[in-house]
Amino acid sequence: MFSRELEFDPAREQQVFSAAPAAAAVFLLRGEDAKAEPYVSKTANLRRRLIRLLGAPDARTKRLNLREHVRHIEYTPTGSDFESGFLLYQVLRRVFPRAYAHRLRLRFAPLVKLHLENPYPRASITTRLGRARSSLYYGPFPSRGGAEKFANDSLDFFKMRRCVEDLNPDPAFPGCIYSEMKMCLAPCFKGCSDEEYRAEVAQVRAYLDSRGESLVRAFSEQRDQASGNLQFERAAAWHGRLERLRPVLSQLPEIVQRIDRLAAVIVQPNTAPECVTLFRVDGGRIAGPAVFPIQPSEHSKSQSMEARVQQALAAMPSHLVGTALESMEHLAILKRWYYRSTRMGEIFLADDRGALPMRRIVRGIARVYRGEKPETAEPPPSGPSPAATS
């Protein structure tokens, strides 16, 4: 788990402190008793933290001092806060299997859930990944409010039900406000056939799978067809729907994807010279870190670096197999880093076919290595430019 180890002896503390790097690290302190609870943490400066924890105690303060209890120091240097956070999670999960969640204070990521296991599917907001394989999840969103707003604004363009009850369709049922406003197909009182409702759910799924592009294409085609047939009022109505859709999609963060298809590469600084650190994301689960050395001859040859990046990613062990809880924890770590106002490193998401943007990754590696600012994020999808509908 840790790459380096030091033996601590108060009599030779200066030698021990000098051997510890004055750099970021995740570390563990333990005594001679293997059953005693160790001290695990991360720090931006390991040497300074060890001096504070293991140096001569100051009687004037009540600061924690472990000088008389620690005999072994284990640590791994880290190049970024993301790497420190992910490594700390792994260590705490192994050392404190019952208490690690409380120590980490992870807040699970809000997700939009499409309940396809239900005879009459619906959508909801959740932070839990269920066991039903037929359900689909989309996220991670920065907040529950953001997920609810996107889901509600999106469902305004469809007629899928919004009620949460399990339905037993009955023609005598009076319906609800959504059916009165013609915003629901009303399967509750047989307002539609089961086939019609399934077709509507399929459109919602296509919309979420494509991050709204399926609906953008449908509205654009209807608008252009009406315009070509000189039905200008009809074309203007479809153009109005497209204009209402744009702000809904503009609030969608780039990282929000169908969770089982969420694939990406994260590039972080590394403590070693001429190196960066790579993490791989598959199905929302994080794998890594992998140290990626930059060869001097590659500074001007991106193709050779692309091949080495692909090899490095392929060699990283996959973490797709695991519990739903582990997936939720990985998404929480990813969400915590991604939505920071300022974050170190860059992320590169795969397209809808699962292909990674290798050229952008190579350029991102160069920027992270040089300490440059990330490239400007691409604008959210807003559909094709409006056609004339006069």
C-alpha positions as CSV (number, residue, x, y, z in Angstrom):
1,M,0.0,0.0,0.0
2,F,2.8,2.4,0.9
3,S,6.0,2.8,-1.1
4,R,8.4,3.9,1.6
5,E,9.0,3.2,5.3
6,L,11.0,4.8,8.1
7,E,11.8,3.5,11.6
8,F,11.2,6.2,14.3
9,D,13.5,6.5,17.3
10,P,13.1,9.6,19.5
11,A,16.9,9.5,20.1
12,R,17.6,10.0,16.4
13,E,14.6,12.1,15.5
14,Q,16.5,14.7,13.4
15,Q,17.8,12.0,11.1
16,V,14.3,10.6,10.6
17,F,12.8,14.0,10.0
18,S,15.5,14.8,7.5
19,A,14.7,11.6,5.6
20,A,11.1,12.5,5.2
21,P,10.3,14.7,2.1
22,A,9.0,18.2,2.6
23,A,6.3,17.4,0.1
24,A,2.7,16.1,-0.1
25,A,2.1,12.5,1.0
26,V,-0.3,10.0,2.5
27,F,1.2,8.4,5.6
28,L,0.5,5.9,8.4
29,L,2.1,5.9,11.9
30,R,2.0,2.8,14.1
31,G,3.7,1.5,17.2
32,E,5.2,-1.9,18.1
33,D,1.8,-3.4,18.9
34,A,0.3,-4.6,15.6
35,K,-3.2,-4.6,17.1
36,A,-3.0,-0.9,18.2
37,E,-5.0,1.6,16.0
38,P,-2.6,3.4,13.6
39,Y,-2.7,7.1,12.7
40,V,-3.6,7.7,9.0
41,S,-3.7,11.0,7.3
42,K,-2.6,13.1,4.3
43,T,-0.5,16.2,4.3
44,A,0.9,18.9,2.0
45,N,4.3,18.7,3.8
46,L,5.2,15.4,5.4
47,R,8.3,16.6,7.2
48,R,6.5,19.4,8.9
49,R,3.6,17.2,9.9
50,L,6.0,14.6,11.4
51,I,7.8,17.2,13.4
52,R,4.5,18.4,14.8
53,L,3.3,14.9,15.7
54,L,6.6,13.3,16.8
55,G,8.7,16.2,17.9
56,A,9.4,17.0,21.6
57,P,6.0,17.9,23.2
58,D,5.2,21.4,24.3
59,A,3.7,21.5,27.7
60,R,2.0,24.9,26.9
61,T,-0.3,23.3,24.3
62,K,-2.7,20.4,24.0
63,R,-1.6,19.6,20.5
64,L,-1.7,15.9,19.7
65,N,1.7,14.3,20.2
66,L,2.5,10.6,19.3
67,R,6.2,10.7,20.1
68,E,6.1,7.9,22.7
69,H,3.7,5.7,20.7
70,V,5.0,5.6,17.2
71,R,7.9,3.4,16.0
72,H,7.1,2.9,12.3
73,I,6.3,5.5,9.6
74,E,4.9,4.4,6.2
75,Y,4.2,6.9,3.5
76,T,3.7,7.4,-0.2
77,P,4.6,10.8,-1.8
78,T,1.8,12.3,-4.0
79,G,1.8,14.8,-6.7
80,S,-1.7,16.3,-6.3
81,D,-4.6,16.6,-3.9
82,F,-6.7,14.2,-6.1
83,E,-4.0,11.5,-5.8
84,S,-3.8,12.1,-2.1
85,G,-7.5,11.9,-1.6
86,F,-7.9,8.7,-3.6
87,L,-4.9,7.0,-1.9
88,L,-6.2,8.1,1.5
89,Y,-9.6,6.5,0.7
90,Q,-7.9,3.2,-0.3
91,V,-5.8,3.2,2.9
92,L,-8.6,4.0,5.2
93,R,-10.9,1.5,3.6
94,R,-8.4,-1.2,4.3
95,V,-7.3,-0.1,7.8
96,F,-10.7,1.0,9.1
97,P,-13.2,-1.1,7.2
98,R,-16.1,-0.1,9.5
99,A,-15.2,3.5,10.1
100,Y,-13.6,4.8,6.9
101,A,-16.8,6.4,5.5
102,H,-17.2,8.5,8.7
103,R,-13.5,9.5,8.6
104,L,-13.6,10.5,4.9
105,R,-17.0,12.3,5.2
106,L,-17.8,11.4,1.6
107,R,-21.0,12.9,0.2
108,F,-22.5,10.6,-2.4
109,A,-23.1,12.2,-5.8
110,P,-26.7,13.1,-6.9
111,L,-27.8,11.1,-9.9
112,V,-30.9,11.0,-12.1
113,K,-32.3,7.4,-12.0
114,L,-34.5,6.0,-14.8
115,H,-36.5,3.2,-13.2
116,L,-36.7,0.8,-16.2
117,E,-37.5,-2.1,-13.9
118,N,-40.9,-0.6,-13.2
119,P,-43.8,-1.7,-15.6
120,Y,-44.4,2.0,-16.1
121,P,-40.9,3.6,-15.9
122,R,-40.3,7.0,-14.3
123,A,-37.3,9.1,-13.3
124,S,-36.2,10.2,-9.8
125,I,-33.2,11.8,-8.0
126,T,-31.0,9.5,-5.9
127,T,-27.5,9.2,-4.4
128,R,-27.7,5.4,-4.3
129,L,-26.9,2.9,-6.9
130,G,-29.4,0.1,-6.7
131,R,-29.1,-3.6,-7.5
132,A,-31.6,-3.6,-10.4
133,R,-29.4,-3.9,-13.5
134,S,-32.3,-2.6,-15.7
135,S,-32.2,0.8,-14.0
136,L,-30.0,3.5,-15.5
137,Y,-28.2,6.3,-13.7
138,Y,-26.9,9.6,-15.0
139,G,-24.5,12.0,-13.2
140,P,-22.7,13.0,-11.2
141,F,-24.4,16.3,-10.6
142,P,-22.9,19.0,-8.3
143,S,-25.9,19.1,-6.1
144,R,-29.3,17.5,-5.6
145,G,-31.0,20.8,-6.5
146,G,-29.1,20.9,-9.8
147,A,-30.1,17.3,-10.6
148,E,-33.7,18.0,-9.8
149,K,-33.8,21.2,-11.9
150,F,-32.3,19.4,-14.9
151,A,-34.7,16.4,-14.6
152,N,-37.8,18.6,-14.2
153,D,-36.9,21.0,-17.0
154,S,-36.1,18.0,-19.3
155,L,-39.3,16.1,-18.5
156,D,-41.3,19.2,-19.6
157,F,-40.4,18.1,-23.2
158,F,-41.9,14.6,-22.7
159,K,-45.0,13.0,-21.5
160,M,-43.5,10.4,-19.1
161,R,-45.2,10.2,-15.7
162,R,-43.8,12.0,-12.7
163,C,-45.8,10.3,-9.9
164,V,-43.9,7.9,-7.7
165,E,-46.6,5.3,-7.0
166,D,-46.7,1.8,-8.5
167,L,-49.5,2.0,-11.0
168,N,-52.5,-0.3,-11.4
169,P,-54.1,1.3,-14.4
170,D,-57.8,1.9,-13.9
171,P,-60.1,3.9,-16.3
172,A,-62.0,5.2,-13.3
173,F,-58.9,6.9,-11.8
174,P,-59.3,10.7,-12.1
175,G,-55.7,11.4,-13.1
176,C,-53.5,14.3,-11.9
177,I,-52.6,17.8,-12.9
178,Y,-50.0,16.6,-15.4
179,S,-52.6,14.6,-17.3
180,E,-55.0,17.5,-17.2
181,M,-52.3,19.8,-18.7
182,K,-51.6,17.1,-21.4
183,M,-48.0,16.8,-20.0
184,C,-48.4,13.0,-19.2
185,L,-49.7,10.1,-21.3
186,A,-51.7,9.1,-18.2
187,P,-51.1,5.4,-18.0
188,C,-52.8,5.5,-14.6
189,F,-56.2,5.6,-16.2
190,K,-55.3,3.9,-19.5
191,G,-54.9,7.3,-21.3
192,C,-52.5,5.5,-23.6
193,S,-51.5,2.0,-24.6
194,D,-48.6,0.2,-22.9
195,E,-46.8,0.4,-26.3
196,E,-47.3,4.1,-26.5
197,Y,-45.9,4.6,-23.0
198,R,-42.9,2.5,-23.7
199,A,-42.2,4.5,-26.9
200,E,-42.2,7.7,-24.8
201,V,-39.9,6.2,-22.2
202,A,-37.5,5.2,-25.1
203,Q,-37.4,8.8,-26.2
204,V,-36.5,9.9,-22.6
205,R,-33.8,7.3,-22.5
206,A,-32.3,8.4,-25.8
207,Y,-32.4,12.0,-24.6
208,L,-30.5,11.2,-21.4
209,D,-28.1,8.8,-23.2
210,S,-27.2,11.4,-25.8
211,R,-27.1,14.4,-23.3
212,G,-30.0,16.0,-25.2
213,E,-28.6,15.6,-28.7
214,S,-31.4,13.2,-29.8
215,L,-34.1,15.8,-29.0
216,V,-32.0,18.6,-30.6
217,R,-31.9,16.6,-33.8
218,A,-35.6,15.7,-33.7
219,F,-36.7,19.3,-33.2
220,S,-34.2,20.6,-35.9
221,E,-35.5,18.0,-38.4
222,Q,-39.1,18.9,-37.7
223,R,-38.4,22.6,-38.0
224,D,-36.4,22.2,-41.2
225,Q,-39.0,20.0,-42.8
226,A,-41.8,22.5,-42.0
227,S,-39.7,25.3,-43.3
228,G,-39.0,23.4,-46.5
229,N,-42.8,22.8,-46.9
230,L,-43.4,26.6,-46.4
231,Q,-45.3,25.9,-43.2
232,F,-43.6,28.9,-41.4
233,E,-45.9,29.0,-38.4
234,R,-45.2,25.3,-37.7
235,A,-41.5,25.9,-38.3
236,A,-41.5,28.8,-35.8
237,A,-43.2,26.6,-33.2
238,W,-40.5,23.9,-33.6
239,H,-37.8,26.6,-33.5
240,G,-39.4,27.9,-30.2
241,R,-39.1,24.4,-28.7
242,L,-35.5,24.2,-29.7
243,E,-34.8,27.6,-28.1
244,R,-36.4,26.5,-24.9
245,L,-34.3,23.4,-24.9
246,R,-31.0,25.2,-25.2
247,P,-30.9,26.7,-21.7
248,V,-31.8,23.2,-20.3
249,L,-28.8,21.6,-21.9
250,S,-26.5,24.5,-21.1
251,Q,-26.9,23.7,-17.4
252,L,-25.6,20.2,-18.0
253,P,-21.9,19.8,-16.8
254,E,-19.7,17.9,-19.3
255,I,-19.0,15.1,-16.8
256,V,-22.7,14.2,-16.5
257,Q,-23.0,10.9,-18.4
258,R,-24.8,7.6,-18.2
259,I,-22.8,6.1,-15.3
260,D,-22.1,2.7,-16.8
261,R,-20.7,4.5,-19.8
262,L,-18.7,7.2,-17.9
263,A,-15.1,6.8,-19.2
264,A,-12.3,9.3,-18.9
265,V,-8.6,9.8,-18.3
266,I,-7.4,12.1,-15.5
267,V,-4.0,13.7,-15.7
268,Q,-2.3,14.9,-12.5
269,P,1.2,16.2,-11.7
270,N,3.8,13.7,-10.3
271,T,6.6,14.3,-7.8
272,A,9.2,12.6,-10.1
273,P,10.9,14.7,-12.7
274,E,9.8,14.3,-16.4
275,C,6.6,12.4,-15.2
276,V,2.9,12.9,-14.8
277,T,0.3,10.6,-13.1
278,L,-2.6,9.0,-15.0
279,F,-5.9,7.8,-13.6
280,R,-8.5,5.9,-15.6
281,V,-12.3,6.1,-15.1
282,D,-14.5,3.2,-16.3
283,G,-18.2,3.1,-15.5
284,G,-17.5,5.9,-12.9
285,R,-14.9,3.8,-11.1
286,I,-11.4,5.1,-10.7
287,A,-8.2,3.1,-11.5
288,G,-4.7,4.2,-10.8
289,P,-2.4,5.9,-10.2
290,A,0.0,5.1,-13.0
291,V,3.3,7.0,-13.4
292,F,3.7,8.1,-17.0
293,P,7.3,9.2,-17.9
294,I,7.8,11.8,-20.6
295,Q,10.6,10.9,-22.9
296,P,12.6,13.9,-24.2
297,S,12.2,12.8,-27.9
298,E,8.4,12.9,-27.5
299,H,8.1,16.6,-26.8
300,S,7.7,17.1,-30.6
301,K,6.3,13.7,-31.5
302,S,2.7,13.4,-30.3
303,Q,2.0,10.1,-32.2
304,S,4.6,8.1,-30.2
305,M,3.2,9.5,-27.0
306,E,-0.3,8.6,-28.0
307,A,0.8,4.9,-28.4
308,R,2.5,4.9,-25.0
309,V,-0.5,6.5,-23.3
310,Q,-2.8,3.8,-24.8
311,Q,-0.4,1.1,-23.5
312,A,-0.2,2.7,-20.1
313,L,-4.0,2.8,-19.8
314,A,-4.4,-0.7,-21.1
315,A,-1.9,-2.0,-18.4
316,M,-3.9,-0.4,-15.6
317,P,-6.1,-2.9,-13.7
318,S,-9.8,-2.5,-14.2
319,H,-12.0,-1.9,-11.2
320,L,-15.4,-2.4,-13.0
321,V,-16.1,-5.4,-10.8
322,G,-17.1,-4.4,-7.3
323,T,-20.0,-3.4,-5.1
324,A,-22.5,-0.7,-5.7
325,L,-21.2,1.0,-2.5
326,E,-17.6,1.2,-4.0
327,S,-19.0,2.7,-7.2
328,M,-20.9,5.4,-5.1
329,E,-17.7,6.1,-3.2
330,H,-15.6,6.5,-6.4
331,L,-18.2,8.8,-7.8
332,A,-18.2,10.9,-4.6
333,I,-14.4,11.3,-4.9
334,L,-14.7,12.2,-8.6
335,K,-17.5,14.7,-7.9
336,R,-15.6,16.3,-5.0
337,W,-12.6,17.0,-7.3
338,Y,-14.4,17.9,-10.5
339,Y,-16.7,20.5,-9.1
340,R,-14.0,22.4,-7.1
341,S,-13.8,26.1,-8.0
342,T,-10.1,25.5,-8.7
343,R,-8.7,22.1,-9.3
344,M,-5.3,20.7,-10.2
345,G,-5.0,18.5,-13.3
346,E,-7.2,17.8,-16.2
347,I,-9.9,15.3,-17.2
348,F,-10.7,14.0,-20.7
349,L,-14.0,12.3,-21.2
350,A,-14.7,9.6,-23.8
351,D,-17.2,10.2,-26.6
352,D,-20.6,8.4,-26.9
353,R,-18.8,5.5,-28.6
354,G,-16.4,5.1,-25.7
355,A,-13.4,6.5,-27.7
356,L,-10.9,8.7,-25.7
357,P,-9.6,11.9,-27.3
358,M,-6.0,10.8,-27.5
359,R,-4.7,14.0,-29.1
360,R,-6.3,16.2,-26.5
361,I,-4.9,13.9,-23.8
362,V,-1.4,14.2,-25.1
363,R,-1.7,18.0,-25.2
364,G,-3.1,17.9,-21.7
365,I,-0.2,15.8,-20.4
366,A,2.1,18.5,-21.8
367,R,0.2,21.3,-20.0
368,V,0.1,19.4,-16.7
369,Y,3.8,18.6,-16.9
370,R,4.6,22.3,-17.6
371,G,2.2,23.6,-15.0
372,E,0.1,25.5,-17.6
373,K,-3.6,26.3,-17.3
374,P,-6.1,23.7,-18.7
375,E,-7.6,24.3,-22.1
376,T,-10.8,26.2,-22.3
377,A,-13.7,23.9,-21.7
378,E,-15.9,23.2,-24.8
379,P,-19.3,24.9,-24.7
380,P,-22.2,22.7,-23.8
381,P,-24.3,21.2,-26.6
382,S,-26.9,23.7,-27.9
383,G,-27.8,22.2,-31.3
384,P,-27.4,23.5,-34.8
385,S,-27.6,27.1,-35.6
386,P,-31.2,28.3,-36.2
387,A,-32.5,28.2,-39.8
388,A,-34.5,31.0,-41.2
389,T,-38.2,30.6,-40.3
390,S,-39.6,33.8,-41.6
